[in-house]
Amino acid sequence: MGLNWAEHSVEIEAPIETCFEAITDYETFPSWQSAVVDTEVLDWDKQGRGKRVRLFVDAKVRKVDYTLDYRYDQPGRIEWDFVEGNGINDADGHYVFEDLGGGRSRATYKLGLEVGIPLPGPVARRAHKSTLKASVEDLKREAERRAASSAKASERRSADHREAALAEKAGIARTRRHTPPPAAEPTAEWASEDGVHSVGELPALLVGRVASVGRRVAEGGIETARDVTAGAASAGVGAARRAVGLGLRVPAAVASRVRDLTRDR
């Protein structure tokens, strides 16, 4: 009967190493290879890669399983030898990866199968081509997902390094603890021991209390700014400065109003 051959190529927005790692991560195949029902790594090579692997595949016309011995020319080529199969009499082929530069690759999958069940030639060829194409497209999605995840992790590490460098340069100790601004003191605590203040004493008392609150809000803003990036830190310091300004302007306005009331009397 002989081998029935099919081939499919696709360009992938991922480095060649990522493509190779994905297609040799056999134990994860059932989670992203749509035709693969299950896998079993029976033996490993000295580099920790799958050497003998059994695959259970939904081949459209029926479910089959077969065992392959893999050989690697990392990261550009993967070949295999057929060991045994259920529903498959023979399998030959290879995966080839080409580095296109700029973090892009081309994957080509060529596979020859000899099925162990009687099928009309056109049906077997269509099922074979469809399954093979789906396998390569599944690889494209998985490799691009892995590349995007790796890029995000790298961006987070770079941001952390930049933040640490800026904090060190500014002499700011980084802390992951978030300190919320202190709550304003209740007015009941503003009274003197006898609980009575004259109109003339009120402005000075308000100035001291509000300025104190303003300073604490400012300190809270600065502490919060230390927990975020340099840009956010600038915004936190700005907020702190506005809080201090507010603490100084409010008592001044109160004092002015009190003087007006005193003159009216």
C-alpha positions, -999 to +999 in steps of 0.1 A: +000+000+000+029+024+008+032+057+026+006+084+020+026+118+022+014+152+032+033+185+039+024+219+054+044+250+062+035+281+082+052+313+094+052+318+132+057+350+152+080+333+176+117+325+178+129+292+165+139+280+200+103+286+212+089+265+183+113+237+190+105+237+227+068+236+220+068+207+195+090+186+218+069+193+249+050+160+243+033+158+276+014+190+270+001+180+235-034+171+247-039+206+259-031+224+226-028+198+198-064+193+188-060+158+173-039+144+201-060+126+228-031+115+250+007+110+250+031+089+270+069+095+271+084+061+274+121+070+274+143+102+275+176+111+260+206+126+279+194+161+272+160+154+289+141+153+256+115+126+247+133+098+229+105+072+227+070+086+227+036+070+223+008+092+208-029+086+208-045+105+179-079+112+165-072+108+128-107+118+117-117+084+103-108+066+136-086+069+167-052+054+163-020+052+184+016+047+175+051+048+190+080+068+176+117+070+183+128+107+180+161+121+168+170+158+171+192+184+154+182+212+178+166+236+172+162+231+134+151+196+128+132+166+143+130+132+128+116+098+139+116+061+134+083+041+136+083+015+163+048+001+164+012+012+160-025+004+164-043+014+132-010+027+117+015+003+099+042+029+093+051+065+098+080+086+085+088+123+082+103+153+099+097+188+114+120+215+100+123+250+115+139+280+098+149+312+115+134+341+096+150+368+119+132+393+141+118+366+164+100+349+135+102+313+122+089+290+095+078+255+105+074+227+079+058+194+088+062+165+064+046+132+073+041+099+056+016+074+070+005+039+061-028+032+077-036-003+089-073-001+080-089-004+046-099+031+034-105+046-001-075+065-012-091+099-015-107+096+020-073+086+036-055+115+018-080+141+028-080+130+064-042+129+065-038+164+051-065+178+073-050+164+105-014+174+095-024+210+087-043+213+119-012+201+138+010+228+123-016+255+129-019+244+165+018+246+169+017+282+155-008+293+181+010+276+210+045+289+200+031+325+196+013+322+230+046+311+246+065+339+229+040+365+241+040+352+276+078+352+276+079+388+263+055+400+290+076+384+317+107+400+303+090+434+302+080+430+339+116+421+348+129+451+329+104+474+346+114+460+380+151+466+372+144+502+360+124+509+392+151+495+414+178+516+396+158+548+398+150+541+435+186+535+443+197+566+424+171+587+442+181+572+476+146+558+481+143+524+499+118+502+480+091+486+499+061+465+489+041+475+519+014+500+511+008+526+538-026+544+535-028+581+543-038+587+580-073+596+588-081+631+600-083+636+637-118+639+652-127+674+663-134+662+698-096+658+703-090+695+695-104+708+728-082+720+756-084+705+791-112+728+801-129+723+767-131+761+760-111+782+735-115+819+729-121+832+694-086+846+693-071+812+701-090+793+674-069+804+644-036+794+659-051+760+670-065+754+635-032+763+619-013+738+640-038+710+637-044+713+599-007+717+592+000+685+611-026+666+592-012+680+559+023+668+569+010+633+577-009+632+544+022+643+526+043+616+543+016+590+534+018+602+497+056+599+497+055+564+512+029+554+487+050+568+459+079+546+469+058+515+461+052+523+425+072+532+394+092+564+390+064+580+370+038+572+396+062+583+423+064+618+408+026+619+409+026+608+445+051+635+455+030+661+436-001+650+456+019+652+488+030+688+480-006+698+472-017+683+505+009+704+524-002+735+504-038+727+514-027+723+550-013+758+549-040+776+530-070+763+549-060+777+583-050+810+567-085+813+553-100+803+586-080+829+605-090+856+580-127+847+585-123+847+623-107+882+622-137+894+601-161+880+626-142+897+655-143+930+638-180+927+632-185+922+669 
